[in-house]
Amino acid sequence: MFLSKTEIFFFSKLQQCLDTIGQKPYVDTLRAYLYNKLNFFEREDREKFMVEVDSIVEGKVVGITKFGAFIELDDGSKGLVHISEIANHFVKDVNDHLKLNDRVKVKVIRISPDGKIDFSIKRVNEDKEYEAKLEKSRANFEQKMSRFLKQSQEKLSDLKRCQEAKRKR
């Protein structure tokens, strides 16, 4: 028995809805059925079929349109990279950036209730860019701090010299 990704998604959403309804005999029977259906797979197998938002995965370009590219993941699930999510600059033609059967890393930005997955190529490097900027700002902070300490020590030594000169007079 094999459950598709869409069926697993549907059953898990249905189970969440049933949990909010409460305890009724027919609900308990349906809940038990869904529990058995979902637990057919081991936890690792289910996770293989379910991608999470903000995860970075690799897939293959299986279709190109005017408005984006369709990506198929290794588990068989498909999604769309909209033309606005391909690059940080204006993209006039998707074919300039992607070709059929290209392997690309994509970030999952949204999974709609009906199971459609939205990907982004340009957001894959956001975390790396943010970390680089953060590291640069830390380095700048360290430089500014060392410069401040050096200037403070110079001013303090000048102040001490002036005070000692006044005492000697």
C-alpha positions in Angstrom: 0.0 0.0 0.0 1.5 3.4 -1.0 0.2 6.8 -0.1 1.0 9.7 -2.3 2.4 13.0 -0.8 -1.0 14.6 -1.5 -2.9 11.9 0.4 -0.6 12.1 3.4 -1.0 15.9 3.4 -4.8 15.5 3.1 -5.0 12.9 5.9 -2.8 14.9 8.2 -4.9 18.1 7.7 -8.1 16.1 8.1 -6.7 14.6 11.4 -5.9 18.1 12.6 -9.5 19.2 11.9 -10.9 16.1 13.7 -8.7 17.0 16.7 -10.4 20.4 16.9 -13.9 18.9 16.7 -13.6 16.8 19.8 -14.8 13.4 21.1 -17.7 11.9 19.2 -18.0 8.2 18.2 -17.8 8.7 14.5 -15.0 11.1 14.9 -13.1 8.6 17.0 -13.5 5.9 14.4 -12.4 8.1 11.6 -9.5 9.3 13.7 -8.3 5.8 14.4 -8.5 5.0 10.7 -6.5 8.0 9.8 -4.0 7.3 12.5 -3.4 3.8 11.1 -3.2 5.1 7.6 -0.7 7.7 8.4 1.4 5.5 10.6 1.8 2.9 7.8 5.0 4.6 7.0 7.8 4.9 9.5 8.5 8.4 10.6 11.6 8.7 8.4 9.7 7.5 5.3 6.9 10.1 5.9 9.5 12.9 6.3 11.0 11.8 3.0 7.7 12.7 1.3 7.0 15.9 3.1 9.1 19.1 2.5 9.0 21.8 5.1 8.7 25.6 4.6 12.2 27.3 4.7 14.0 24.0 3.9 16.5 24.0 1.1 16.2 21.1 -1.3 17.6 20.1 -4.6 15.5 19.4 -7.7 15.5 19.1 -11.4 13.9 21.6 -13.9 11.1 19.7 -15.6 9.3 22.5 -17.3 9.8 26.2 -18.3 7.1 28.7 -19.0 6.9 32.5 -19.4 6.0 32.9 -15.7 8.6 30.5 -14.1 9.9 27.0 -14.0 8.6 23.8 -12.6 10.9 21.8 -10.4 10.6 18.2 -9.5 12.2 17.0 -6.2 13.8 13.6 -5.7 10.7 12.4 -3.9 8.6 13.1 -6.9 6.9 16.2 -5.6 6.7 19.2 -8.0 6.5 22.9 -7.5 6.9 26.2 -9.2 9.7 28.8 -9.1 8.0 32.0 -10.1 10.0 34.3 -12.5 10.3 36.8 -9.7 12.0 34.2 -7.4 14.7 33.2 -9.9 17.2 36.0 -9.4 17.7 39.2 -7.5 17.6 41.2 -10.6 14.9 41.6 -13.3 14.4 38.4 -15.3 13.0 38.9 -18.8 13.3 35.3 -20.0 13.5 32.3 -17.7 15.5 30.4 -20.4 18.4 32.8 -19.8 18.8 31.5 -16.3 17.5 27.9 -16.4 17.5 25.0 -18.9 15.5 21.8 -18.8 17.0 19.0 -16.7 19.2 21.5 -14.8 19.8 20.5 -11.1 19.1 23.5 -8.9 18.9 24.2 -5.2 15.6 25.8 -4.2 14.1 27.1 -0.9 10.6 26.1 -0.1 8.8 29.4 0.6 5.2 28.2 0.7 3.0 25.1 0.7 -0.6 25.9 -0.2 -3.5 24.0 1.5 -4.0 22.1 -1.8 -0.4 20.9 -1.7 1.1 23.2 -4.3 4.7 24.1 -3.5 6.3 27.4 -4.2 10.1 27.5 -4.5 12.7 30.3 -4.7 16.2 30.1 -6.1 17.2 33.6 -5.1 16.4 33.0 -1.4 18.7 30.0 -1.2 21.7 32.4 -0.7 19.8 34.8 1.6 21.0 33.1 4.8 24.6 33.0 3.5 24.4 36.7 2.5 23.0 37.6 5.9 25.7 35.7 7.7 28.4 37.5 5.6 26.9 40.9 6.3 26.6 40.0 10.0 30.3 38.9 10.1 31.4 42.0 8.3 29.5 44.2 10.7 31.1 42.3 13.6 34.5 42.9 12.1 33.6 46.6 11.7 32.4 46.7 15.3 35.6 45.2 16.5 37.7 47.7 14.5 35.6 50.6 15.8 35.9 49.3 19.3 39.7 48.9 19.2 40.0 52.4 17.7 37.8 53.8 20.5 39.9 52.0 23.1 43.1 53.3 21.6 41.8 56.9 21.4 40.5 56.7 25.0 43.8 55.5 26.3 45.6 58.3 24.5 43.2 60.9 25.9 43.6 59.4 29.4 47.4 59.4 29.2 47.3 63.1 27.9 45.0 64.0 30.8 47.3 62.3 33.3 50.3 64.1 31.9 48.5 67.5 32.2 47.5 66.8 35.8 51.1 65.7 36.7 52.4 68.9 35.1 50.1 71.0 37.1 51.1 69.3 40.3 54.8 69.9 39.7 54.3 73.6 39.3 
